[in-house]
Amino acid sequence: MKLNYVYIIILFLLTKISFSQQDYTQNSDAINDVSAPMESIYIDINGGLLFSGEYLYYSLFCFDSTTKNMSQLSKIAYVELIASNGDRIFKHKIKLDSGRGYADFFLPVTLNTGHYKLVAYTNWMKNVDFNNFGIANLTIINPYRSIVEADNTVSLNDLPIVNKYSQSIVLKLNKKSYGKRQKVIAELQDSLNNISGSYSVSVKRKIDIPSSRLSNALDYYHQLKPQKISFSKLDSNVFLPEFRGELFKGNIKHKIEDTQDNLKVAISIEHDFNILNIAHTDTAGNFYFNVDENYSTNNAYFQVLEENSQDYDMVLEPKPELDISEFKFEEFQLNPEWKDFIIEQSIYNQVENAYFEFRSDSLSILTHDNLFKGRIYESYSLDDYNRFPTLKETVQEIIKNTSIRKDNKRQDVFEIQGFNFGTNTSIEPMLLLDGVIVDDHSKMMDFNATTIKTIKIYRDQFVIDLEVFQGIINIETIGGLTTNEFLNNGNIPSIQINKPEVRKTYYKQTYTNEDRRSRLPDFRQQLLWIPIFNISEDNKTISFFTSDIKGIYEVKLEGFTSNGKPVSILKEFKVD
């Protein structure tokens, strides 16, 4: 059996072997014996029991199951919160950096009290069963909705609460008991000098309501089994690894003719910078895009860059949902004895949420290299000129060394004169409207120029995926894509995609002597959350401040040393 295009992609990427198409098809029997390592995920969360009105925090560790080191394969992970009735509460898309990623979710009051599963996986892992998925069982209590009370709980009390500790690494606190708003200092010590690694840290008030036990790093490590996947077991529906970024797959078909090979298709995504790419279809009309840049919108524009593009149908292949039919959930009932604690907890959460603006997290700034970085351009702010009604008139009257000519179909197209005035006039410039490619220049000639903010002209030739353009005309409107009538009227339809979660720097409360006398209440129960804590000999101290809530608190550290050994530490202290 001949290997199809999907096999070739996987084999080339995972084994780093470069053969021609002919080599593959002539040696299919040998290639069928090739296998590739599978990934596995450990997911750490900030508690096995959470309340509506609190944040669920999680941190991902994605491993190569054969080496038990962080995976360098997938750059995207997916995380879903699934209720016992099968409802999918959310689905996050997480960017992985050397196997690490994180995000959070505010638990709304619309959730029902009960058991949930937080499931993490990569696209590559969907080729095998759930054993490699990161799965965290958690219980959510919603005190704002009617709930069933019972005389006793189910068998949760019978579940063992096991706290394991690494053999050489220990966590030492500077005190055993602290007052309100006092500083806590915790230092990691290692008798074997093997402390360097990547960890997650959670400090939270201990809750004496039984819940499903969370798996820790030691549990995960000892259950992790080397696994490879044989390509002989894969078919054309294989899930490809997203090793170069997020993978989009689609298909193009001509409405009448059997023409779908080597068609040009472009992707544009709204962003602070332009994300542009052009791909070509295979013999079946399939195309693939890898997007490794950051983007901050849920709208993408996919378009056929061929003559009479309206004669083609294009479909973006949705990523299939997980089959969760095999997931099993325990029943959960509330004990009336917990009533006072639940009321107290809900009051604390409401007060904290009311003062959230004073303790808000900060979003990481999305940065990447601009597609036009280092290119010389001329910028025309149209407010500096007498405005003309249409784009065609504006170009003719204002933009220097840029003109309009007729193409071989007698349609108007833009023309840019290069810096050396030796332009090949048969090559059209790339026309961008708010970051989206407009392939048919004639449609833009009568565009309402009163909505244009700036026009930037790049005169050098621009090459993208072997497609050559004589310069770029980059048009930015006053309102941007959200108010762009040309795009929103269906001239270039957008497709909804889910943007990756933006990384945050989580708020860390600090107090000076003056701050401690502040009348602002501090009802934090989650005193600290660090999703990625890279420990080294120069960075092995954790510090934080207590709140106004008395009780027993737990410092939980989960992670792995730089040589892949698991570390799981749980330390208690008191606030009175």
N, C-alpha and C positions, 0 to 999 in steps of 0.2 A: 504494500500500500504506500502510495506516495505521501510524503509529509506535506501538509498545507502550510500556508504562510504563517499561521500562528506558531507552529512548531519551530519554524526557522527563527522567529523572533526570540522565543524563549531559549532555545539552544545557544543562539549567538550571545545573548545577554548573560546567561547564567554560567555557561562554561567558557565564555570568552574565546570561543573557537570561531574562526572566520572561514567559511566555505562558500562556494558559489551555489546558486539554486540547483545547478546540475549535480554538484557533488552530493547535495542532500538527497535528492530523489534517487540517485543511483546507490546510495548506501543506507537505505532506510532501515534495514534489519539491524545494522550496527548501532544506528542512532537510537533505535527503540530501546536499547539497553541502557542509555544514558539516564542518570538520575540527578536530581538537584536537591539541596537541603531545604527542609521546611522550617518555617518560622513558628515561634510560640510567644505568647504574651502573658506577662504577669501584671495585674492591675492592683494598685494599692489605693484605698479610699480612706476618708477621714473618720469613718465610724460605721459599725454594723447596724446602728439604730439612729435614725435621723427623724426630724420633725418638719412638717410643712412650715415654711418661713425660714428655713435654714438653707445653707449651701451644701450641696454634694460636691466635694473636691475629689479629683482622682489624678493619679500619676501612672504612666505607662512605661513598661520595660519590655521591649521587643527583642527576642533572642533568636539566634541561629541555634536550632535544637541540636545540631550535631557537634558544634564547638562549645556550646553553652556560654558564648560571648554575645555581646550586643550585635544585633543584625545590622548589616550595612545594605541590605537588599531593599526593603520597602521604605518609601519616604512618606507614605500616607497610611494612617490607621483609621478605623471606624469604631465608634463607641455608641451603643444603644442602651437605653434604660427600658426594660420590659416588665410590664405588670403581670400578675398571676392570671389575669383574664385574657392575656395576649396583646393588650394594648401596648403600642410603642410610644413611650412618653417623649423621647427625643432621639435623634440620630446625629451625632457629631462627626465631623471630619477633622482629624488631627494630623498636623504635620509632624513627622518624626525627624529628629536630628540624632544620627548615630543610635537609633533605636529608642530614643526618649521623647516623650511628649506628655502634655497634660491639658486639662481644662476644668470647668466647673459648671454647675447647673443649679439655679435657684429653684427649690422645691415649692411649687405653687399650692394654693389652698384647694385646687381642683382635684388633687390626687386623693385616692381612697387609702384608708389605712390597710396595710397588708404587706406581704412579702414581694420583693422585686429582685430582678437580676440586672446587673450592669455587665454588659458583654462587650469585649474589645477584640478586634481581629483586623487583619490586613486582607487585601484582595487576593493575594497569593494563598492565604490560609483557607480560603473558601473551597479549595480543591480537595480538602480532607475533612474529617469529621470535627466535632466540637472539642475534642480532647486538647487541642493546642490553643483554643481560644482562652482569652483572659475572662474569667467569670467571677464576679463578686456578688455574693448574696447579701442583701440588706433588707432591713425592715423600716418602713416609713409610717409614722403615726401622724394623722391629721386631726388635731383637736377641734377644728372648725367645722367638721362635718359630722353628721350623725354616725355613730359607730356602735357595734354590737358588743355588749358587755357579757362576760362569762364568769362563772364562779371560780374557774381555774384556767391556767394556760395549757396549751398543748405541750408536746414533748420537748419544747425548746430548752427547758431546764436540764434535760438529760444530755444535751450536747456539751461536750467537754470544752472548757475555755482553757486553751493550752498556750502558755507564753514560753516561747523558746528563746534562748539567748545564744549568740555566737560564742565560740569557745575562747577567743582571744580578745575580742573587742568589747569593752564595757562603757557604760555611760554614767558619769559621776556628776551629781548636782552639788552646788556649793552649800545647800542647806536641805533639810528634810521638811521644813515647815516655813511658810511665808505669810506675810500680811497682805492686805489689799494694795494693789498698785505697786507692788515691789518687783524688783528685777530678779530674774532667775537666770543663773548661768549654768549651763550643762557642757561638760567637756568629754569628748570621746578619747578613750585611751586604748592602746593596742600593744600587748606584750610581744607580738611577733612582727611589729612594724609593717603591718599589711593593711593600713587603714584607708588608703586612697581608694576612691570609688565613687559611684553615683547612687544617691539615696533620695528618699522622700521623708519629710518630717512633719508630724502632726502632734499638736499639744491641745488636749481637749478635756473638758470635765467628764469624769466617769459617770456613766448612767447605770444604775442597778436595775435595769429592766432587761430580762433575757432576750437575746436575739441570736440569729444564726451566726456561728463563728466565722470570722474572716480568715481566709487563708493568708499565711504570711510568706515571706521570702524563702524561709527554710522548707516549708511545706512544698512550695512550688518547685524549688530546686531539686528536691529528692524525687518528685513525681515526673520531672522533665525527662523524657526519653528521646534519644537520637532518632530522628525520622527523616527519611528522604522520600521523594516522590519520583516514580518512574514515568518517563514520558510515554512509555507504551500504554499506560493506563489513562492518558489524557486524550481528549477528542477536540473537535473544533470549538466546543463550548468551554474550553479551559479559561480559568481566571488568570489573567496576566499579572505578574508582579509590577507594582508601581515604583520601580527603582529609579526613574528619572523624574519623578514628580507625579502629579495626579494624571491619570490616564482617562481620556475620553475616546469612545469608539462610536462610529456612526456608519451609515450606509447611504449611498446615492444611487438612484435609478432614473433612467430616462422614462418619461411618461408614455412614449410610443416606441422608440427605437431600443435596440438591445445594445446601448452604448453606456458603459459604466467604468471602463478601464482607463487609468491614468488621467482622471479628472482632477482639476485643481479645486481645493476647498480651503477656506480661510477661517480662522477663529480670531475673534476680537473680544476682549473682556474689559469692561470699564474699570479704570483704576487711576490713581494719581499719575502713573506713567502708563504708556501704552503696552499692552501685551498682545503681540501679533504673531501669527505663525501661519504657514501655508503647508498643506500636505497634499499628497496625490493618492488616489484610490487604487486598490489592487484590482485584479480581474473580476472579483465579485462585487466591486463597488464599495468595499469597506475602506474606511480611513481611520487613522489613529492620531491623537494629539497628546503629547506630554506637556503639562504645564507645571514648571518647577518654580515659577515666580509667585510672590505674594499677590493676592488680589482681595478686594474688600467689598465685592458686590455679589449678588445672586443672579445677575443677568449676564449671559454670554450670547454672542452673535456668531452663528455658523452660516456660511454662505458659499454657494458654488461660484467659482470664478471662471465661468465659461460663457461663450456666446449663447444667447437665448437661455439664460439661467433659469427663467421661469418654466422651462420645459422639463426640469428635473425635480424629483421629490427627494428630500433629504430627511433622514430620521436619525436622531441621536439615541443610541442604545441606552436604555435605563439600566442602572446597576440593580440586579435582582435582589429582592429582600431575602433575609435569612429565613430558613425553615425552622421555626421555633416550636414545632409540634412536639418535639421530644423533650423540651424543657419541663422539669417537674418542680412544683412549688409546694412548700409546706403550708398548711392552714395556719391562720393566726387569729387569736382572740385576745381581747384586752382583759386584764384583771382589774376589778374595782379598786384594789389596794393601790393601784398606780395613779388614781385620780388626782390626788393633791400634787404629785410630782409633775404630771402632765400639765396641769393648770399653771403651776409655777414656771415650767419650761416655756409655755406659750406666751406668758407675760414677758419673760426675759427677751424672747425673740421679737415680740412686737415693739418693745422699747428700743432694742438694737436697730431694727429696721427703720424706726422713726428717725434715728440719728445717723443713718447710713451715710449721708453726705459728708459727715465729719470723719468717716473711716472708710472711704471708698478706695477700691483698688485702682491701679493705673494700667492702661492698655499699652502694650508694646507698639512702637512705631513700625509700620510695615515699610521696609526698605528693600530695594533691589536696584540693579543697574538699569538706567533708562535705556530703552531701545535706541534712542538717538544720542546717547552720551558721546561727547567729543565731536559731534558733527556741527559744522558751521551752518547757521541758518539766518534768515532775515525775518524779522517779526513786524507785522503791521497791526497796530491797534486801531480798529476802525473808528473809534471815538476821536482820533486825531485827524480825521479826514472828513470831507463832505461825503455823506453816505449816499450810496446808489441803491435802487430798489432790489436788484438781483445780484447773485454771485457773478454771473457772466459779466455784467457791466462793471462790477467792482474790480474784477481781475483786469479787465481791459483798461480801466481808467486809473487804477491805483498801483497795482502790483507790477513792479519793474521786471523786464525781461521774461515775462510770463504771458502767454498768449493762448488763443483758441483756434483750432484748425478742424478740418473735416477728416474723419477716418475713412477707411475703404467702404464703409456703409453709409457715407455721407452724414454721419452723426457728429455733433460737436464733441470734441475732447480737449482737455487742457494740455498745454505744452510748456515745459520749463527749459529755458536756455541754461546750459551748464556754465561753469566758471570760465572755461576756455573757449566758449562759443563754438565748440565743435560737436554739438549735440546731434545724435542720431534721432531725427524727428519721428522715426517709426516706433520708437519706444515711448510708451506713455508713462507719466509719473504716477506714483501711488497717491490716491485721494483719500484722506482720512477725515471723517466727521465725528468729532468728540471721541476719537480713538477707534472708530469703526471704519473698516475699509468699505468704500463705495466703488464698486467695480464699473458701473455704468455712469460715466461722467455726464452723459446727456441729461440724466434725470436731475442733476444738480444745477444745471444752468440757470433755471428760474428760481432757485432757492432764495428765500426771503433773507436778504443780507442785513436787514435791521436786527436780526437775532444773533448776528455773528459778533463775537468779542474780539478775537484775534485770528490772523492768518499767518502761519509760519511757512516759509519756503526753504526747502533743503535742495540745493542744486546738484550735489554730487549724486552719482548713480548709487542705487540702493539695491542690494541683493538679499533675498530671503528665500531659503530653500530652493536655490537655483533659479528663482524667478527674478528677472532684472527689471528695475524701474528707473526711469530717468528723473530722479529726484522725488520729492515728497511735497504735497500740499496738505498741510495739517490745519484743519479748521476747528476752532473751539467756539461753541456758542455761549451765549450769556447764561443760560440756565442749565447747560450741560445735558447729559443724556435723559435725565428725568423729564425735561420739558421739550425735548427735541421732536418737533412735529414730524419731520421727515422720517425718522426712525420709528416713532411710535405709531405712525399711520400704516405700518406694515410693509414699508418699502424694504426693510431688512428686519425680519422678525427676530425677536430675542427668545432664548430658551432658558428656563429657570434651572439653575444649578445651586448646590449648597456650598457656600464659601467655607474654607477651613476656619476653625475657631481661632480667634486672635489670642495670642499669649498675653498673660497679665503679670504684673508685679503685684503680689498680694500685700495688702495693708499690714503694717507691723506697728503696733502701738508702742510708743515710748513715753516716758514720764521724766520730767525734771522735778525738782523739789516744789517749784511753783505749780506745775501741772497737776501734781497730786492733790492740790486743794481745789481743783476745778469742780464746779457744780454740774458739769456735764456727766450724766450717768454712764457707767461702763459695765454693761451686762454681757460682755463677751464670754462665751463658753468655749469657743474655738480661739485659743490664745495665739496660736501660730500655725501656719500651713506653708511649707516650703516644698513644692512639687519636685524640684530638681535641686538637690544639695550636693555639690561636688566637693567631697572631703579630701583633704591632703594634709600633709604634716604642718602646713602653714595655715590651714583653714579647717579646724576641727572643734571649734567652740560655737555653741548655739546659745543665744540669749533672747529673752523676751520678758514681758511684764504681765503680772497677774491682773485680774479685773476686780470688780466689787463683789463677785459671787464667791461665797465660801464653798468648800467641798474638796473632794479628792480629784486630782487631775492626773492624766496619763501623758507621758512623753513617749511617742511611738516613732521608731526609726526603722524603715524597711529599705533594703537595697542590696547592692552587690559590689564587691571590691573590684578593683581594676583587672584582677585575674579571674573574675567570674564567680567568686565564692559568695554565698548568701549571708546576709546580716539581718537579724531580726531582734530588736531590743524594745522592751516595754518597761518603763520606769514610772513609779508613782510618787507624787508629793502632795502636800496638804496646804490649803489656803484657809486661814482662820482669822 
